[in-house]
Amino acid sequence: MSSEGPIENGGRRAGNSGHPAGNSGDGPPVDGTPRPDLRMVAQDRRIWMILGMVAVLVVCCCATAAGALVALSTGLVTAG
């Protein structure tokens, strides 16, 4: 079972905005509810979608940089 609220509520519990005023979410919860543990977070598919998109961007950027370096080095070898 998921701990998310109904869709029309934006996935939050009624009456709870997620972060009370003045709380950035880095400290202990103000209202006494415990933070979700790593297992609960790992079951959330949105986290895996975000991590997948970041991984694709990193791979594409690294491939582009490697291709540019190979092209530069090839041009320097043939010019010399």
Secondary structure, DSSP 8 states (H G I E B T S, - for coil): ------GGGTTS-TT--SS-TT--SSS--SSS-----HHHHHT-HHHHHHHHHHHHHHHHHHHHHHHHHHHHHHHHHHH-
